């Protein structure tokens, strides 16, 4: 999620000096609304992060001995993470960087992109770097 | 044989929970965990990348993207010089691979060692030396195909006796 989504530029204190009583009331209401919005989004993000961690733990525990990438990707927890859509991308990329877990199927499914060059297919370290570079270009990491 | 460490004992318990047929059978850990290659690559003699035919996942496959089926896994090993054979028994001068599957859905592949045991890469975890039947079950299904080719790899450690 980018910084602009958090309305940082609107959340600071604004002096009401020189405003009429009516304008001050409007300004206070606006600031309260911004605070409420940011708290809601923060809470939602924390909820998504927790949900992702829980699902990722479940998926990794169940599939650590699985040899079939198809079966690994069809695990219900993995599918639910794909179902989180683009909101899951920062969490996936962070976990990919830390663990090199097989997130490539999910990344392709969510984004519809394939930044890995043909000659790097299967090289997990190179595939990881390609996706992290993609994430940096998209301001996701 | 050296005494089994706590860590190895713990790993064996985990494996026995996933692969009930391991109990009482030959099992030897032969590598640390490594997510840089998978069972298909290991059976083909490679440890630098992961193999799989799916269009998703971005993995390597000889011949390019294809169906994820037993027939396609067989075709890939045929491209490496293997041919289908009827028996999993050790044959002098031949190297064999066994494809495990749930009906037509391939789930794992193991390679036979010169001592008659089989070697497998277990998911993102370690390589193990095992009996073929030890991996049959819920995780990997049953042995659906066996292929062989004239042995081209150097013989591994012969210290382990034949089963």
Interface residues (C-beta under 8 A of the other chain):
Chain A: X63 X64 X65 X66 X67 X68 X69 X70 X71 X73 X99 X100 X101 X102 X104 X105 X108 X109 X114 X116 X121 X122 X123 X124 X125 X127
Chain B: X15 X18 X19 X35 X36 X38 X39 X40 X41 X48 X49 X50 X51 X52 X54 X56 X57 X58 X59 X60 X61 X68 X105 X106 X107 X108 X109 X121 X122 X123 X124 X125 X139 X140
